Amino acid sequence: MQPLRTRSGEALAVGCLFFLALVPSLARADWNEQDSGVKDLLRAVHFVSPELGWAVGDASTIIHTKNGGRTWLRQIPRDANGLKLDSVIFTSPKVGWTRSSRDIKKILHTTDGGATWQDFPIPDEAEGGGALHTAVGSSYFVLTGSTLFRTDDGKDWVTTRDFDLLSQYLDYGVGMWFTDKDNGCFARANGSVVTTANGGKTWQVQPMAHQLQMEFNDKMMPHFIDVKTGWVLSKGHSLIHATVDGGKTWKPQQMGPDDVRGRRNIQFISAKVGHVLTETEAGGKWAVQQTKDGGKTWRQLELQVPLDTYGGRYIQALSFPDAEHGWVVAEHGFIARYQVPMTEAPKGKGHRTAENLFADMPKDAYPKFGPAGGIERAAARKWL
């Protein structure tokens, strides 16, 4: 393929060198703060792709982006006395739920990407304070006491019970996951994993080894991508433990030094790629640790969070739809986006490499080059 040329005959590759000089953030900066348009505390964030995402928080805040966070818009009016939303999950670009753990009766649901949000009533019996929630496809699950509640349409609820087992094991449940209507699991604070293959009619317990129970971090929710594959953090923060057999066995994996302030918010998007939010020291020093081999090795994506009037920001949550794009949220409407630097980005459509930066641009819309081959600043800003 011949290199694209400007009207003056200069090779596009030469112009790209000047482009990088004008816009150094593409080459060197991994994280960039975005304008959320809100000032409320943001408590949760979820992206289903590098373009589509939602963030939720105090004052019934629900904001949405269609362009990777370049612009954010409210989806419902702000209410100063409204919900403190601290959980958001989308199972597709259209279907999602958000809720507040402080108001267990209030769940909002959308089937049109958030253009409209409706109340999502749950059965009175499912309103216990220790209830666990999750969703897959169009199905929503609530597990409380010895009963699993499931709805596929938000109206009719199916209940299943296993009194003998769940009454013994749910007292300190810390997380639940389902891969379909039948196969799911939940984890206890002591590390035990309880699985079902028939929609909750019966459950099987996989106790954690005694030594791992002693190390298990009961303040950190484990994360499973299916009923077999999951991870939990240790109390000392330097280890993460992985299982590939539903909790029958666990393998310790070294994450790095244990002199960090804390690690939290585990998110794995596949059996290989995962991220952990890490507070490296007091005063608002944060990083995201990333693995691309299932936790065997980790690298640090350092996040330089700007100080605010309180001396620092406490990062609340993260969301990575893939290994190359991610977001974190915090108080005062703070949102920051991670994107793989140009020197690391793989070739292909959608990645800003020197070869394809303008590949999809109409020829008559190429940025104008100055007499020395540099791209004019206005054009550079337009294509960021």
Buried (B, 14 or more C-beta within 10 A) or exposed (E): EEEBBBEEEBEBEBBBEBBBEBBEEBEEEBBEEBEBEBBBBBBBBBBBEBBBBBBBBBBBBBBBBBEBBEBBEBBBEBEEEBBBBBBBBBBEBBBBBBBBEEEBEBBBBBBEBBEEBEEBBBEEBBEBEEBBBBBBEBBBBBBBBBBBBBBEEBEEBBEBBBEEBBEEBBEEBBBBBBBEBEBBBBBBBBBBBBBBBEBBEEBEBBBBEEEBBEBBBBEBBBBBBBBBBBBBBBBEBBBBBBBBEBBEBBEBBEBBEEEBEEBBBBBBBEBEBBBBBBBBEEEBBBBBBBBBEBBEEBEEBEBEBEEEEEEBBEBBBBBBBEBBBBBBBBBBBBBBBBBBBBEEBEEEEEBBBBBBBBEEEEEEEBBEBEEEBBBEEEBBEEBE
